[in-house]
Amino acid sequence: MVPLIEFANFSPQGTNLAHIFTNAGKSLLAQVGWSFPLTITVLLGFFAVLIGGQLFASQEDSDRLRRTLGFTAESIAAAGVPVMVYVSVYCLTSPKDWASLITVVPAFGLIVFLSLQLGRFNALDDQARVRELCKRIDQREKRIAELAPIAQRPLIGAIAVNVIVLMATHVLLAFGSVQVLRALGVPLPESSPQTSGQLVASYVGVGVYFAVVAALLAAALRSYFADLSRTRWVPLLIVVGLWVLVAGGILIGLTTTADLNPVAGGISFAVPNILVIVSLRQPRRAGRWRLLGWSLRSGAASSAARTLERSRAKYADDLQVVQERIAQQKSQPVWRERLWAMLQWRQSERG
């Protein structure tokens, strides 16, 4: 006990930890008189709600209600643990209030018992798990069927092809746009000459930009295809929004920098970004232009389909295990049949 007391009297800031615990416990003990009975009443009400849900609600709604109330009950019991710690410290250090533990501990024990009983409903029984697994398998099979017509190329290959096409488009437009406009007699501002090293550095930077953009957008689109939740569009929207902001900033910089030709810079950067949008949107169905089979959409769909197929196979294996366990339980005699068989065996032994 002496080391424990010395630890309670120590803190790096010089504050007495025992004083903090006792003050908190004193305040909480005054609230336990109404909060614990209310909590017990609520937990008993949960049982009544569960019984009513079994009688009047559908099976799916009943399962969802059982899991929700079970999780809530476990959270209530967990929230009461620090309360009991503070109250126990206070009662053990206060001679006039130590007897309060005689009533507080059993009340909290009842709360824990009821919460544990309700928490058992948080886990799915075998029949409910079969329904849930069948639902997940069906969702994944439908999504795989939707992605199959456009899932034509691997994701890494699609990203590589897109980066090559975007860079080739950028280089051709950077040189060709100026020549075409001059041939048409369009007056263009003169840009300062660049060395070969500056040109290589600029093209490497543009290539890195297109590679990062293609990879991030493809990953976000893949997540959008593979996710079956209602909020699956949020990551894709965030990535697209960031891309638009960055691309817009670069485009403004290219068209306003005095050292560069704004026409060549703007066209050679804007057109590849438009092609990125096309790559994200196409193909919408199979058989449309062979080149679109290498789009980011096709690669993302292919990767998402493989991910969904792996999860579908996993859930199918889990479903088989659960169904085998249900069949095994049905084949085993219940306790009444076992008791009746044992009594008959005893009678046959006496006879």
C-alpha positions as CSV (number, residue, x, y, z in Angstrom):
1,M,0.0,0.0,0.0
2,V,2.9,2.4,0.7
3,P,4.2,2.5,-2.9
4,L,0.6,3.0,-4.1
5,I,0.1,6.0,-1.8
6,E,3.5,7.4,-2.8
7,F,2.5,7.1,-6.5
8,A,-0.9,8.8,-5.8
9,N,0.9,11.7,-4.2
10,F,3.2,12.2,-7.2
11,S,2.7,13.9,-10.5
12,P,5.2,15.8,-12.8
13,Q,3.2,19.0,-12.2
14,G,3.2,18.7,-8.5
15,T,-0.5,18.0,-8.3
16,N,-1.8,15.4,-5.9
17,L,-3.4,12.7,-8.0
18,A,-5.3,11.3,-5.0
19,H,-6.8,14.7,-4.4
20,I,-8.1,14.8,-8.0
21,F,-9.5,11.3,-7.8
22,T,-11.3,12.0,-4.4
23,N,-12.8,15.3,-5.6
24,A,-14.1,13.7,-8.8
25,G,-15.4,10.7,-6.8
26,K,-17.2,12.9,-4.3
27,S,-19.0,14.8,-7.1
28,L,-19.9,11.6,-9.0
29,L,-21.2,9.8,-5.8
30,A,-23.8,12.5,-5.5
31,Q,-25.1,11.6,-9.0
32,V,-24.9,7.8,-8.7
33,G,-28.1,7.7,-6.6
34,W,-30.2,8.7,-9.6
35,S,-28.0,7.8,-12.6
36,F,-27.5,4.1,-11.8
37,P,-31.3,3.4,-11.2
38,L,-32.1,5.3,-14.4
39,T,-29.5,3.2,-16.3
40,I,-30.9,0.0,-15.0
41,T,-34.4,1.0,-16.0
42,V,-33.2,1.9,-19.5
43,L,-31.4,-1.5,-19.9
44,L,-34.5,-3.3,-18.8
45,G,-36.4,-1.2,-21.4
46,F,-34.0,-2.4,-24.0
47,F,-35.1,-6.0,-23.2
48,A,-38.8,-5.0,-23.7
49,V,-38.0,-3.3,-27.0
50,L,-36.1,-6.4,-28.2
51,I,-39.0,-8.7,-27.3
52,G,-41.4,-6.3,-29.2
53,G,-39.1,-6.2,-32.2
54,Q,-39.0,-10.0,-32.4
55,L,-42.8,-10.1,-32.4
56,F,-43.8,-7.2,-34.6
57,A,-40.8,-6.2,-36.8
58,S,-39.4,-7.8,-39.9
59,Q,-36.4,-10.1,-39.5
60,E,-34.0,-7.6,-41.0
61,D,-35.2,-4.8,-38.8
62,S,-35.2,-7.0,-35.8
63,D,-31.6,-8.0,-36.4
64,R,-30.5,-4.4,-36.9
65,L,-32.4,-3.4,-33.7
66,R,-30.7,-6.2,-31.7
67,R,-27.2,-5.1,-32.8
68,T,-27.9,-1.5,-32.1
69,L,-29.2,-2.0,-28.6
70,G,-26.5,-4.5,-27.8
71,F,-23.8,-2.0,-28.8
72,T,-25.5,0.8,-26.9
73,A,-25.7,-1.3,-23.8
74,E,-22.0,-2.2,-23.9
75,S,-21.1,1.4,-24.4
76,I,-23.2,2.4,-21.3
77,A,-21.4,-0.2,-19.2
78,A,-18.0,0.9,-20.5
79,A,-18.8,4.6,-19.7
80,G,-19.6,3.5,-16.1
81,V,-16.1,2.0,-15.5
82,P,-14.3,5.4,-14.9
83,V,-17.3,6.5,-12.7
84,M,-16.7,3.4,-10.5
85,V,-13.0,4.0,-10.3
86,Y,-13.4,7.6,-9.1
87,V,-16.2,6.7,-6.7
88,S,-14.2,3.7,-5.3
89,V,-11.1,5.9,-4.6
90,Y,-13.2,8.5,-2.9
91,C,-15.1,5.9,-0.7
92,L,-11.9,4.1,0.3
93,T,-10.2,7.3,1.4
94,S,-13.3,8.8,3.1
95,P,-14.2,7.1,6.4
96,K,-17.8,8.5,6.5
97,D,-18.7,7.4,2.9
98,W,-16.9,4.0,2.6
99,A,-20.2,2.2,3.2
100,S,-21.6,3.6,0.0
101,L,-19.7,1.0,-1.9
102,I,-22.0,-1.6,-0.4
103,T,-24.8,-0.3,-2.5
104,V,-22.9,1.2,-5.5
105,V,-20.9,-2.0,-6.3
106,P,-24.0,-4.3,-6.6
107,A,-25.8,-1.6,-8.7
108,F,-22.9,-1.3,-11.1
109,G,-22.6,-5.1,-11.2
110,L,-26.2,-5.3,-12.2
111,I,-25.6,-2.8,-15.0
112,V,-22.6,-4.8,-16.2
113,F,-24.6,-8.0,-16.1
114,L,-27.5,-6.5,-18.1
115,S,-25.2,-4.9,-20.6
116,L,-23.3,-8.2,-21.2
117,Q,-26.6,-10.0,-21.7
118,L,-27.7,-7.4,-24.2
119,G,-24.2,-7.3,-25.8
120,R,-24.7,-10.9,-26.7
121,F,-27.3,-9.7,-29.3
122,N,-24.6,-7.5,-30.9
123,A,-23.1,-10.6,-32.5
124,L,-25.0,-12.1,-35.3
125,D,-26.5,-15.6,-34.8
126,D,-25.9,-18.1,-37.5
127,Q,-29.2,-17.5,-39.4
128,A,-28.7,-13.8,-39.3
129,R,-25.1,-14.2,-40.5
130,V,-26.3,-16.3,-43.4
131,R,-28.7,-13.6,-44.5
132,E,-26.0,-10.9,-44.1
133,L,-23.4,-13.0,-46.1
134,C,-25.9,-13.7,-48.8
135,K,-26.7,-10.0,-49.1
136,R,-23.0,-9.1,-49.3
137,I,-22.3,-11.8,-51.9
138,D,-25.3,-10.6,-54.0
139,Q,-24.2,-7.0,-53.8
140,R,-20.7,-7.9,-55.1
141,E,-22.0,-10.1,-57.9
142,K,-24.2,-7.3,-59.1
143,R,-21.4,-4.8,-59.1
144,I,-19.0,-7.2,-60.8
145,A,-21.6,-7.7,-63.5
146,E,-21.9,-3.9,-64.0
147,L,-18.1,-3.5,-64.3
148,A,-17.5,-6.5,-66.5
149,P,-18.2,-4.7,-69.9
150,I,-15.7,-1.9,-69.2
151,A,-13.1,-3.8,-67.1
152,Q,-10.7,-4.5,-70.1
153,R,-7.2,-3.6,-69.0
154,P,-5.0,-3.8,-65.8
155,L,-4.8,-0.6,-63.8
156,I,-1.0,-0.1,-64.0
157,G,-1.0,-0.6,-67.7
158,A,-3.9,1.9,-68.2
159,I,-2.1,4.5,-66.1
160,A,1.1,4.0,-68.1
161,V,-0.6,4.3,-71.4
162,N,-2.5,7.4,-70.3
163,V,0.7,9.1,-69.1
164,I,2.4,8.4,-72.4
165,V,-0.5,9.7,-74.4
166,L,-0.8,12.8,-72.3
167,M,2.9,13.6,-72.6
168,A,2.9,13.0,-76.3
169,T,-0.1,15.3,-76.7
170,H,1.6,18.0,-74.5
171,V,4.9,17.9,-76.5
172,L,3.1,17.9,-79.9
173,L,0.9,20.8,-79.0
174,A,3.7,22.7,-77.3
175,F,5.6,22.8,-80.7
176,G,2.8,22.4,-83.1
177,S,0.3,25.0,-81.8
178,V,2.8,27.8,-82.3
179,Q,3.7,26.7,-85.8
180,V,0.0,26.3,-86.9
181,L,-1.0,29.7,-85.5
182,R,1.9,31.4,-87.1
183,A,1.1,29.8,-90.4
184,L,-2.4,31.1,-90.1
185,G,-1.0,34.6,-89.5
186,V,-2.1,34.9,-85.9
187,P,0.2,37.4,-84.0
188,L,1.8,35.7,-81.0
189,P,3.9,37.2,-78.2
190,E,7.6,36.2,-78.3
191,S,8.9,34.0,-75.5
192,S,12.4,34.0,-74.1
193,P,14.6,31.2,-75.5
194,Q,15.2,28.2,-73.3
195,T,18.2,25.9,-73.1
196,S,18.0,22.2,-73.7
197,G,18.4,21.6,-69.9
198,Q,15.4,23.9,-69.1
199,L,13.3,22.1,-71.7
200,V,14.1,18.7,-70.3
201,A,13.4,19.8,-66.8
202,S,10.1,21.4,-67.8
203,Y,9.0,18.2,-69.6
204,V,10.0,16.0,-66.7
205,G,8.0,18.2,-64.4
206,V,5.0,18.0,-66.6
207,G,5.4,14.2,-66.9
208,V,5.5,13.8,-63.1
209,Y,2.4,15.9,-62.9
210,F,0.5,13.8,-65.4
211,A,1.7,10.6,-63.7
212,V,0.6,11.7,-60.2
213,V,-2.8,13.0,-61.5
214,A,-3.5,9.8,-63.4
215,A,-2.5,7.6,-60.5
216,L,-4.6,9.5,-57.9
217,L,-7.7,9.8,-60.1
218,A,-7.5,6.1,-61.1
219,A,-7.1,5.1,-57.4
220,A,-10.1,7.3,-56.4
221,L,-12.2,5.9,-59.3
222,R,-11.2,2.4,-58.3
223,S,-12.3,3.0,-54.7
224,Y,-15.6,4.5,-56.1
225,F,-16.3,1.3,-58.1
226,A,-15.2,-1.1,-55.3
227,D,-17.1,0.7,-52.5
228,L,-20.7,-0.4,-51.9
229,S,-21.6,2.3,-49.4
230,R,-23.7,5.3,-50.0
231,T,-20.8,7.7,-49.4
232,R,-18.5,6.1,-52.0
233,W,-18.5,9.3,-54.1
234,V,-16.9,11.4,-51.4
235,P,-13.2,10.4,-51.9
236,L,-13.6,10.7,-55.7
237,L,-15.1,14.2,-55.4
238,I,-12.3,15.3,-53.1
239,V,-9.6,14.1,-55.4
240,V,-11.3,15.6,-58.5
241,G,-11.7,18.9,-56.6
242,L,-8.1,19.1,-55.7
243,W,-7.0,18.2,-59.2
244,V,-9.2,21.0,-60.7
245,L,-7.7,23.5,-58.3
246,V,-4.1,22.5,-59.0
247,A,-4.6,22.3,-62.8
248,G,-6.4,25.6,-62.8
249,G,-3.5,27.2,-60.9
250,I,-0.9,25.8,-63.3
251,L,-2.9,26.8,-66.3
252,I,-3.1,30.4,-65.0
253,G,0.6,30.4,-64.3
254,L,1.4,29.2,-67.8
255,T,-0.7,31.8,-69.5
256,T,0.5,34.7,-67.5
257,T,4.2,34.0,-67.2
258,A,6.2,36.5,-69.3
259,D,9.0,34.1,-70.1
260,L,6.7,31.6,-71.7
261,N,4.4,31.7,-74.8
262,P,0.9,31.8,-73.2
263,V,-0.8,30.3,-76.2
264,A,1.6,27.3,-76.5
265,G,1.7,26.9,-72.7
266,G,-2.1,27.1,-72.3
267,I,-3.1,24.8,-75.2
268,S,-0.4,22.2,-74.5
269,F,-1.5,21.9,-70.9
270,A,-5.3,22.4,-71.2
271,V,-5.9,19.7,-73.9
272,P,-4.2,16.8,-72.0
273,N,-6.2,17.7,-68.9
274,I,-9.4,17.5,-71.1
275,L,-8.2,14.1,-72.2
276,V,-7.9,13.1,-68.6
277,I,-11.6,13.9,-68.2
278,V,-12.4,11.8,-71.2
279,S,-10.3,8.9,-69.8
280,L,-12.3,9.1,-66.6
281,R,-15.7,9.1,-68.3
282,Q,-15.1,6.6,-71.1
283,P,-15.9,3.9,-72.0
284,R,-19.5,3.8,-70.8
285,R,-20.0,0.4,-72.4
286,A,-18.0,-2.3,-74.2
287,G,-17.0,-2.2,-77.8
288,R,-16.5,1.6,-78.1
289,W,-13.1,2.4,-79.7
290,R,-10.3,0.0,-78.9
291,L,-8.1,2.8,-77.5
292,L,-10.7,3.6,-74.8
293,G,-10.0,0.1,-73.4
294,W,-6.8,1.6,-72.0
295,S,-8.6,4.5,-70.3
296,L,-8.4,5.2,-66.5
297,R,-12.0,4.2,-66.2
298,S,-11.3,0.8,-67.7
299,G,-8.3,0.1,-65.6
300,A,-10.1,1.3,-62.4
301,A,-13.0,-1.0,-63.2
302,S,-10.8,-3.9,-63.8
303,S,-8.9,-3.5,-60.5
304,A,-12.2,-2.9,-58.6
305,A,-13.7,-6.0,-60.1
306,R,-10.8,-8.2,-59.0
307,T,-11.1,-6.7,-55.5
308,L,-14.8,-7.4,-55.4
309,E,-14.3,-10.9,-56.6
310,R,-11.8,-11.6,-53.8
311,S,-14.2,-10.3,-51.2
312,R,-17.0,-12.3,-52.8
313,A,-15.0,-15.5,-52.6
314,K,-14.1,-14.8,-49.0
315,Y,-17.8,-14.2,-48.1
316,A,-18.7,-17.4,-50.0
317,D,-16.2,-19.4,-48.0
318,D,-17.6,-17.9,-44.7
319,L,-21.1,-18.7,-45.8
320,Q,-20.1,-22.3,-46.5
321,V,-18.6,-22.6,-43.0
322,V,-21.7,-21.1,-41.3
323,Q,-24.0,-23.4,-43.3
324,E,-22.0,-26.4,-42.4
325,R,-22.2,-25.4,-38.7
326,I,-25.9,-25.0,-38.9
327,A,-26.3,-28.4,-40.6
328,Q,-24.1,-30.0,-37.9
329,Q,-26.2,-28.4,-35.1
330,K,-29.4,-29.6,-36.7
331,S,-28.0,-33.2,-36.9
332,Q,-27.1,-33.2,-33.2
333,P,-30.0,-34.1,-30.8
334,V,-31.3,-31.4,-28.5
335,W,-31.1,-31.8,-24.8
336,R,-34.6,-33.2,-24.4
337,E,-33.8,-35.9,-27.0
338,R,-30.5,-36.7,-25.2
339,L,-32.3,-36.9,-21.9
340,W,-35.0,-39.2,-23.3
341,A,-32.4,-41.4,-24.9
342,M,-30.5,-41.6,-21.6
343,L,-33.6,-42.6,-19.7
344,Q,-34.5,-45.3,-22.2
345,W,-31.0,-46.6,-22.0
346,R,-31.2,-46.8,-18.2
347,Q,-34.5,-48.6,-18.4
348,S,-33.1,-51.1,-20.9
349,E,-30.1,-51.7,-18.5
350,R,-32.5,-52.4,-15.6
351,G,-34.6,-54.7,-17.8
